[in-house]
């Protein structure tokens, strides 16, 4: 089986793991497994992305599938176009935040529904690996289309323009593909009367990534946005990853806002407009969100981490919003898909409605429920660490939850330990009830146990 196939998508090192021949076979495999009549294809700014997208297109067309090429774009624009054009699938060529010598493919079926290893991705892998497709069939057509104007209308529609007040916003595209798309959204906001001032940083797509791979989740990549916020006296900073399906926030002091607090903030923004709505969350860090959702009269629903799980749960319970602390945010009115453009607009609107700076909006959550942030351990063999952790803490736990890894409620603190679905790491998250010293002590205690197991 091809090693570039992961739990939720295709991702591999260029050369042996992913190349144009493999992309062509994946295109034909997608066509056979999903039986689409038409498929949307888009790609990011990586140097190899256009050629991989073309190979995918050739494979699809050789199986008789019509291809709609939307060109350079973000992942969510493929999600949008798949539904907008009533296509039977969508393929986005992107390496997102992976190293420069990687690339990948994200896939959806009709209705922009996800494809995972459990429901289609494995079949595509088997077909692409076997590579026994026979002669090409009647060729499918190729059409170049641009859904960006309609997509931008959709994004702007999430905001209440009348509630917006003047804000100065730093936006850092990281030289990924967010810049051109953002500009169309900004133009529509301005035309509608939104009184925002935008300061653009690393805005032009550049396949060389002169300012580093765009991954604001890494602490070393945050200084550029933070420094610009402080230098400009901005009200908020927003930064995206390479394909802008994740967005990250900085308050007016340049302080990075951890993802779990952004989930709480967005839940708070949705509930007044959607009384009693369901909010989906992952099980890693939950206490602040549960408190906010209960106070807002909503219903919090837990889901296993990962976009295919979150999207499935969103559809199952018809949740208005779902969020992961990894900065993926999902919206019912956006095909239950994740978007990196909708969240910043909603956060800005929430700031305008409340009249509070971003730092104040998250301060209570941070004080009442401090958290460690996600701590990753690269281990050749993760099981001894998991076994040692469970032996030490499960017997003391007030509650044990195995929805995703193991989550333990220890009374005054809570911990989640899980194996990543996408990387060879063990992930640790710890939270506490108003006690930073206790949090720090438990993080050190558990980290030492994992490292020494």
Helices and strands as residue ranges (DSSP letters): E 10-13, H 20-34, E 38-43, H 49-62, E 66-72, H 75-84, E 89-93, E 102-109, G 110-112, H 121-130, E 142-144, H 148-156, G 161-163, E 167-172, H 178-192, E 196-201, G 219-221, H 223-232, E 236-240, E 247-250, E 256-257, H 259-271, E 278-282, H 287-295, E 299-303, H 307-317, E 321-323, E 329-331, G 332-334, E 337-338, H 342-354, H 358-368, E 375-378, H 383-393, G 394-396, E 399-401, E 406-409, E 413-419, E 425-432, H 436-452
